[in-house]
Amino acid sequence: METKTKTNLLRAFAGECQARMRYEMAAKVAGKNGMAILQDMLYFTANQEKEHAIVFYNYLKDVFKDANVSMEANYPVDLDQDLSSLLEQAAQHEYDEATSIYKQFGDEAKEEGYVEIATTFYMICEIEHYHHERFKKYHNLLTSGKLFNDQSTVKWMCMNCGFIYEGTDALTICPVCKHPQGYSLRLDESQFHL
């Protein structure tokens, strides 16, 4: 049986797979630019996109039990490959998913009686909104030159060895492991902040 929900799940699965790959490619650009914290953030987000893809795929497999699903869809290609542009484009893609695409998919699933799938689309909308905010924040920090400095004194952590330093600027070189500034992150932004 053909439904909008089945087609939308395939679109969402394909979109999440592509987002994952775009973020992994952007992470490599960040790494080449010595921006380890941005590289880690991009890989972290890419892994979350992979998990979304798995959720959508499992609905296709378990609810619709159809080995062949057809669709027509448009997907973004990021033409600008500098790190700032990649972050800006990622923020826009996540915004589109959060505010229109997945909301529409959720509404259509609800109309067709797939309440659990609709709820999942709505919850992933919230996650994509957070991804949008994350990319927007790091794009703004990067373009404003404030990725490694702050107007007030903050705690910085070397993401390689865990050294914590307090100051307005991240250290150029970690005094413990000698890794460059690109490994410095505001402590309150680390996954395991104190």
Phi and psi restraints in degrees (value plus and minus 20) as a CYANA .aco file:
   2 GLU   PHI    -108.5   -68.5
   2 GLU   PSI     108.2   148.2
   3 THR   PHI    -155.3  -115.3
   3 THR   PSI     138.3   178.3
   4 LYS   PHI     -81.2   -41.2
   4 LYS   PSI     -57.2   -17.2
   5 THR   PHI     -82.5   -42.5
   5 THR   PSI     -64.3   -24.3
   6 LYS   PHI     -82.0   -42.0
   6 LYS   PSI     -65.9   -25.9
   7 THR   PHI     -83.1   -43.1
   7 THR   PSI     -62.1   -22.1
   8 ASN   PHI     -85.2   -45.2
   8 ASN   PSI     -56.1   -16.1
   9 LEU   PHI     -83.1   -43.1
   9 LEU   PSI     -60.5   -20.5
  10 LEU   PHI     -87.4   -47.4
  10 LEU   PSI     -61.0   -21.0
  11 ARG   PHI     -80.4   -40.4
  11 ARG   PSI     -64.4   -24.4
  12 ALA   PHI     -86.1   -46.1
  12 ALA   PSI     -61.5   -21.5
  13 PHE   PHI     -79.3   -39.3
  13 PHE   PSI     -69.8   -29.8
  14 ALA   PHI     -82.6   -42.6
  14 ALA   PSI     -61.4   -21.4
  15 GLY   PHI     -84.0   -44.0
  15 GLY   PSI     -60.9   -20.9
  16 GLU   PHI     -88.5   -48.5
  16 GLU   PSI     -58.5   -18.5
  17 CYS   PHI     -81.9   -41.9
  17 CYS   PSI     -62.7   -22.7
  18 GLN   PHI     -88.5   -48.5
  18 GLN   PSI     -59.5   -19.5
  19 ALA   PHI     -80.8   -40.8
  19 ALA   PSI     -63.8   -23.8
  20 ARG   PHI     -76.4   -36.4
  20 ARG   PSI     -67.3   -27.3
  21 MET   PHI     -87.6   -47.6
  21 MET   PSI     -59.3   -19.3
  22 ARG   PHI     -80.2   -40.2
  22 ARG   PSI     -62.0   -22.0
  23 TYR   PHI     -91.8   -51.8
  23 TYR   PSI     -54.4   -14.4
  24 GLU   PHI     -87.5   -47.5
  24 GLU   PSI     -58.9   -18.9
  25 MET   PHI     -86.7   -46.7
  25 MET   PSI     -59.6   -19.6
  26 ALA   PHI     -85.1   -45.1
  26 ALA   PSI     -56.0   -16.0
  27 ALA   PHI     -81.6   -41.6
  27 ALA   PSI     -58.1   -18.1
  28 LYS   PHI     -85.4   -45.4
  28 LYS   PSI     -58.3   -18.3
  29 VAL   PHI     -82.7   -42.7
  29 VAL   PSI     -64.9   -24.9
  30 ALA   PHI     -79.6   -39.6
  30 ALA   PSI     -63.9   -23.9
  31 GLY   PHI     -81.7   -41.7
  31 GLY   PSI     -62.3   -22.3
  32 LYS   PHI     -85.3   -45.3
  32 LYS   PSI     -45.5    -5.5
  33 ASN   PHI    -111.7   -71.7
  33 ASN   PSI     -12.6    27.4
  34 GLY   PHI      54.4    94.4
  34 GLY   PSI      -1.1    38.9
  35 MET   PHI    -122.5   -82.5
  35 MET   PSI      50.9    90.9
  36 ALA   PHI     -79.7   -39.7
  36 ALA   PSI     -56.2   -16.2
  37 ILE   PHI     -87.5   -47.5
  37 ILE   PSI     -57.1   -17.1
  38 LEU   PHI     -91.0   -51.0
  38 LEU   PSI     -56.9   -16.9
  39 GLN   PHI     -79.7   -39.7
  39 GLN   PSI     -68.0   -28.0
  40 ASP   PHI     -82.2   -42.2
  40 ASP   PSI     -62.3   -22.3
  41 MET   PHI     -82.7   -42.7
  41 MET   PSI     -61.2   -21.2
  42 LEU   PHI     -87.5   -47.5
  42 LEU   PSI     -62.3   -22.3
  43 TYR   PHI     -84.3   -44.3
  43 TYR   PSI     -60.1   -20.1
  44 PHE   PHI     -78.6   -38.6
  44 PHE   PSI     -67.3   -27.3
  45 THR   PHI     -88.1   -48.1
  45 THR   PSI     -59.1   -19.1
  46 ALA   PHI     -78.1   -38.1
  46 ALA   PSI     -60.6   -20.6
  47 ASN   PHI     -86.6   -46.6
  47 ASN   PSI     -54.0   -14.0
  48 GLN   PHI     -87.0   -47.0
  48 GLN   PSI     -59.1   -19.1
  49 GLU   PHI     -83.1   -43.1
  49 GLU   PSI     -58.5   -18.5
  50 LYS   PHI     -79.1   -39.1
  50 LYS   PSI     -62.4   -22.4
  51 GLU   PHI     -85.4   -45.4
  51 GLU   PSI     -56.3   -16.3
  52 HIS   PHI     -83.3   -43.3
  52 HIS   PSI     -63.2   -23.2
  53 ALA   PHI     -78.5   -38.5
  53 ALA   PSI     -62.4   -22.4
  54 ILE   PHI     -82.8   -42.8
  54 ILE   PSI     -61.5   -21.5
  55 VAL   PHI     -79.5   -39.5
  55 VAL   PSI     -68.4   -28.4
  56 PHE   PHI     -85.0   -45.0
  56 PHE   PSI     -61.3   -21.3
  57 TYR   PHI     -82.2   -42.2
  57 TYR   PSI     -62.7   -22.7
  58 ASN   PHI     -83.6   -43.6
  58 ASN   PSI     -55.9   -15.9
  59 TYR   PHI     -83.4   -43.4
  59 TYR   PSI     -63.5   -23.5
  60 LEU   PHI     -78.2   -38.2
  60 LEU   PSI     -66.0   -26.0
  61 LYS   PHI     -91.2   -51.2
  61 LYS   PSI     -66.4   -26.4
  62 ASP   PHI    -107.5   -67.5
  62 ASP   PSI     -53.2   -13.2
  63 VAL   PHI    -110.9   -70.9
  63 VAL   PSI     -65.3   -25.3
  64 PHE   PHI    -115.4   -75.4
  64 PHE   PSI     -42.4    -2.4
  65 LYS   PHI      26.8    66.8
  65 LYS   PSI      25.6    65.6
  66 ASP   PHI    -142.7  -102.7
  66 ASP   PSI     103.7   143.7
  67 ALA   PHI     -98.5   -58.5
  67 ALA   PSI     -36.2     3.8
  68 ASN   PHI    -150.1  -110.1
  68 ASN   PSI      98.4   138.4
  69 VAL   PHI    -147.7  -107.7
  69 VAL   PSI     109.3   149.3
  70 SER   PHI    -121.0   -81.0
  70 SER   PSI     130.5   170.5
  71 MET   PHI    -179.2  -139.2
  71 MET   PSI     141.2   181.2
  72 GLU   PHI    -149.5  -109.5
  72 GLU   PSI     113.3   153.3
  73 ALA   PHI    -178.1  -138.1
  73 ALA   PSI     142.3   182.3
  74 ASN   PHI    -132.3   -92.3
  74 ASN   PSI     118.9   158.9
  75 TYR   PHI    -153.0  -113.0
  75 TYR   PSI     126.2   166.2
  76 PRO   PHI     -95.3   -55.3
  76 PRO   PSI     127.4   167.4
  77 VAL   PHI    -142.9  -102.9
  77 VAL   PSI     100.7   140.7
  78 ASP   PHI    -102.7   -62.7
  78 ASP   PSI      86.1   126.1
  79 LEU   PHI     -99.4   -59.4
  79 LEU   PSI     -57.4   -17.4
  80 ASP   PHI    -100.9   -60.9
  80 ASP   PSI     108.5   148.5
  81 GLN   PHI    -132.0   -92.0
  81 GLN   PSI      -7.4    32.6
  82 ASP   PHI    -100.7   -60.7
  82 ASP   PSI     132.5   172.5
  83 LEU   PHI     -78.1   -38.1
  83 LEU   PSI     -62.3   -22.3
  84 SER   PHI     -80.2   -40.2
  84 SER   PSI     -66.6   -26.6
  85 SER   PHI     -84.7   -44.7
  85 SER   PSI     -59.4   -19.4
  86 LEU   PHI     -82.1   -42.1
  86 LEU   PSI     -60.6   -20.6
  87 LEU   PHI     -87.6   -47.6
  87 LEU   PSI     -61.5   -21.5
  88 GLU   PHI     -84.0   -44.0
  88 GLU   PSI     -64.5   -24.5
  89 GLN   PHI     -85.5   -45.5
  89 GLN   PSI     -60.2   -20.2
  90 ALA   PHI     -81.0   -41.0
  90 ALA   PSI     -62.2   -22.2
  91 ALA   PHI     -79.9   -39.9
  91 ALA   PSI     -62.1   -22.1
  92 GLN   PHI     -86.9   -46.9
  92 GLN   PSI     -63.0   -23.0
  93 HIS   PHI     -80.5   -40.5
  93 HIS   PSI     -63.5   -23.5
  94 GLU   PHI     -86.6   -46.6
  94 GLU   PSI     -57.6   -17.6
  95 TYR   PHI     -81.0   -41.0
  95 TYR   PSI     -65.2   -25.2
  96 ASP   PHI     -81.2   -41.2
  96 ASP   PSI     -63.6   -23.6
  97 GLU   PHI     -83.4   -43.4
  97 GLU   PSI     -63.4   -23.4
  98 ALA   PHI     -90.5   -50.5
  98 ALA   PSI     -58.1   -18.1
  99 THR   PHI    -118.9   -78.9
  99 THR   PSI     -41.4    -1.4
 100 SER   PHI    -153.6  -113.6
 100 SER   PSI     -72.7   -32.7
 101 ILE   PHI     -82.2   -42.2
 101 ILE   PSI     -78.5   -38.5
 102 TYR   PHI     -93.6   -53.6
 102 TYR   PSI     -46.5    -6.5
 103 LYS   PHI     -84.4   -44.4
 103 LYS   PSI     -65.8   -25.8
 104 GLN   PHI     -82.1   -42.1
 104 GLN   PSI     -64.2   -24.2
 105 PHE   PHI     -81.0   -41.0
 105 PHE   PSI     -60.0   -20.0
 106 GLY   PHI     -85.2   -45.2
 106 GLY   PSI     -64.0   -24.0
 107 ASP   PHI     -80.6   -40.6
 107 ASP   PSI     -63.0   -23.0
 108 GLU   PHI     -87.8   -47.8
 108 GLU   PSI     -58.7   -18.7
 109 ALA   PHI     -83.7   -43.7
 109 ALA   PSI     -60.6   -20.6
 110 LYS   PHI     -83.2   -43.2
 110 LYS   PSI     -64.8   -24.8
 111 GLU   PHI     -80.3   -40.3
 111 GLU   PSI     -54.6   -14.6
 112 GLU   PHI    -107.1   -67.1
 112 GLU   PSI     -18.5    21.5
 113 GLY   PHI      71.1   111.1
 113 GLY   PSI     -10.5    29.5
 114 TYR   PHI    -116.1   -76.1
 114 TYR   PSI      53.4    93.4
 115 VAL   PHI     -83.2   -43.2
 115 VAL   PSI     -63.6   -23.6
 116 GLU   PHI     -83.4   -43.4
 116 GLU   PSI     -62.5   -22.5
 117 ILE   PHI     -85.6   -45.6
 117 ILE   PSI     -61.5   -21.5
 118 ALA   PHI     -79.2   -39.2
 118 ALA   PSI     -66.2   -26.2
 119 THR   PHI     -80.2   -40.2
 119 THR   PSI     -60.4   -20.4
 120 THR   PHI     -83.8   -43.8
 120 THR   PSI     -64.3   -24.3
 121 PHE   PHI     -78.6   -38.6
 121 PHE   PSI     -63.5   -23.5
 122 TYR   PHI     -84.5   -44.5
 122 TYR   PSI     -60.3   -20.3
 123 MET   PHI     -87.1   -47.1
 123 MET   PSI     -59.2   -19.2
 124 ILE   PHI     -89.1   -49.1
 124 ILE   PSI     -49.0    -9.0
 125 CYS   PHI     -74.3   -34.3
 125 CYS   PSI     -64.9   -24.9
 126 GLU   PHI     -84.5   -44.5
 126 GLU   PSI     -60.1   -20.1
 127 ILE   PHI     -85.0   -45.0
 127 ILE   PSI     -63.8   -23.8
 128 GLU   PHI     -84.8   -44.8
 128 GLU   PSI     -52.6   -12.6
 129 HIS   PHI     -83.0   -43.0
 129 HIS   PSI     -62.7   -22.7
 130 TYR   PHI     -83.8   -43.8
 130 TYR   PSI     -60.4   -20.4
 131 HIS   PHI     -79.8   -39.8
 131 HIS   PSI     -62.2   -22.2
 132 HIS   PHI     -77.4   -37.4
 132 HIS   PSI     -68.5   -28.5
 133 GLU   PHI     -82.8   -42.8
 133 GLU   PSI     -59.9   -19.9
 134 ARG   PHI     -81.3   -41.3
 134 ARG   PSI     -71.1   -31.1
 135 PHE   PHI     -85.0   -45.0
 135 PHE   PSI     -60.3   -20.3
 136 LYS   PHI     -82.2   -42.2
 136 LYS   PSI     -64.5   -24.5
 137 LYS   PHI     -80.1   -40.1
 137 LYS   PSI     -69.3   -29.3
 138 TYR   PHI     -91.7   -51.7
 138 TYR   PSI     -49.9    -9.9
 139 HIS   PHI     -83.5   -43.5
 139 HIS   PSI     -66.3   -26.3
 140 ASN   PHI     -84.0   -44.0
 140 ASN   PSI     -62.3   -22.3
 141 LEU   PHI     -82.9   -42.9
 141 LEU   PSI     -61.9   -21.9
 142 LEU   PHI     -86.3   -46.3
 142 LEU   PSI     -68.4   -28.4
 143 THR   PHI     -93.0   -53.0
 143 THR   PSI     -45.5    -5.5
 144 SER   PHI    -106.5   -66.5
 144 SER   PSI     -24.8    15.2
 145 GLY   PHI      55.4    95.4
 145 GLY   PSI      -2.7    37.3
 146 LYS   PHI    -127.9   -87.9
 146 LYS   PSI      -5.0    35.0
 147 LEU   PHI     -83.1   -43.1
 147 LEU   PSI     -54.0   -14.0
 148 PHE   PHI    -139.2   -99.2
 148 PHE   PSI      -0.1    39.9
 149 ASN   PHI    -168.5  -128.5
 149 ASN   PSI     140.3   180.3
 150 ASP   PHI    -163.8  -123.8
 150 ASP   PSI     133.2   173.2
 151 GLN   PHI     -91.2   -51.2
 151 GLN   PSI     -49.2    -9.2
 152 SER   PHI    -128.8   -88.8
 152 SER   PSI     147.3   187.3
 153 THR   PHI     -93.5   -53.5
 153 THR   PSI     107.6   147.6
 154 VAL   PHI    -152.5  -112.5
 154 VAL   PSI     147.1   187.1
 155 LYS   PHI    -112.4   -72.4
 155 LYS   PSI     111.9   151.9
 156 TRP   PHI    -131.9   -91.9
 156 TRP   PSI     123.3   163.3
 157 MET   PHI    -141.9  -101.9
 157 MET   PSI     114.5   154.5
 158 CYS   PHI     -96.3   -56.3
 158 CYS   PSI      98.0   138.0
 159 MET   PHI     -92.9   -52.9
 159 MET   PSI     -30.2     9.8
 160 ASN   PHI    -103.4   -63.4
 160 ASN   PSI     -71.4   -31.4
 161 CYS   PHI    -133.6   -93.6
 161 CYS   PSI     -33.4     6.6
 162 GLY   PHI      73.5   113.5
 162 GLY   PSI     -17.3    22.7
 163 PHE   PHI     -79.0   -39.0
 163 PHE   PSI     114.1   154.1
 164 ILE   PHI    -133.1   -93.1
 164 ILE   PSI     111.9   151.9
 165 TYR   PHI    -150.6  -110.6
 165 TYR   PSI     122.4   162.4
 166 GLU   PHI    -130.6   -90.6
 166 GLU   PSI     107.9   147.9
 167 GLY   PHI     155.5   195.5
 167 GLY   PSI     159.3   199.3
 168 THR   PHI    -103.9   -63.9
 168 THR   PSI     -42.5    -2.5
 169 ASP   PHI    -144.0  -104.0
 169 ASP   PSI     123.3   163.3
 170 ALA   PHI     -87.5   -47.5
 170 ALA   PSI     126.3   166.3
 171 LEU   PHI     -84.7   -44.7
 171 LEU   PSI     123.6   163.6
 172 THR   PHI     -84.9   -44.9
 172 THR   PSI     -59.0   -19.0
 173 ILE   PHI    -154.2  -114.2
 173 ILE   PSI     113.8   153.8
 174 CYS   PHI     -87.8   -47.8
 174 CYS   PSI     107.3   147.3
 175 PRO   PHI     -90.0   -50.0
 175 PRO   PSI     -35.9     4.1
 176 VAL   PHI    -110.2   -70.2
 176 VAL   PSI     -78.3   -38.3
 177 CYS   PHI    -125.1   -85.1
 177 CYS   PSI     -24.8    15.2
 178 LYS   PHI      47.9    87.9
 178 LYS   PSI      -2.5    37.5
 179 HIS   PHI     -95.5   -55.5
 179 HIS   PSI     131.0   171.0
 180 PRO   PHI     -93.2   -53.2
 180 PRO   PSI     151.2   191.2
 181 GLN   PHI     -74.8   -34.8
 181 GLN   PSI     -48.7    -8.7
 182 GLY   PHI     -78.2   -38.2
 182 GLY   PSI     -32.2     7.8
 183 TYR   PHI    -115.2   -75.2
 183 TYR   PSI     -19.5    20.5
 184 SER   PHI    -108.2   -68.2
 184 SER   PSI     118.1   158.1
 185 LEU   PHI    -161.3  -121.3
 185 LEU   PSI     122.1   162.1
 186 ARG   PHI     -76.8   -36.8
 186 ARG   PSI     110.4   150.4
 187 LEU   PHI     -76.4   -36.4
 187 LEU   PSI     -60.1   -20.1
 188 ASP   PHI     -90.9   -50.9
 188 ASP   PSI     -26.1    13.9
 189 GLU   PHI    -122.2   -82.2
 189 GLU   PSI     -25.3    14.7
 190 SER   PHI     -94.3   -54.3
 190 SER   PSI     137.0   177.0
 191 GLN   PHI     -83.4   -43.4
 191 GLN   PSI     -48.8    -8.8
 192 PHE   PHI    -141.8  -101.8
 192 PHE   PSI      20.8    60.8
 193 HIS   PHI     -80.8   -40.8
 193 HIS   PSI     137.7   177.7
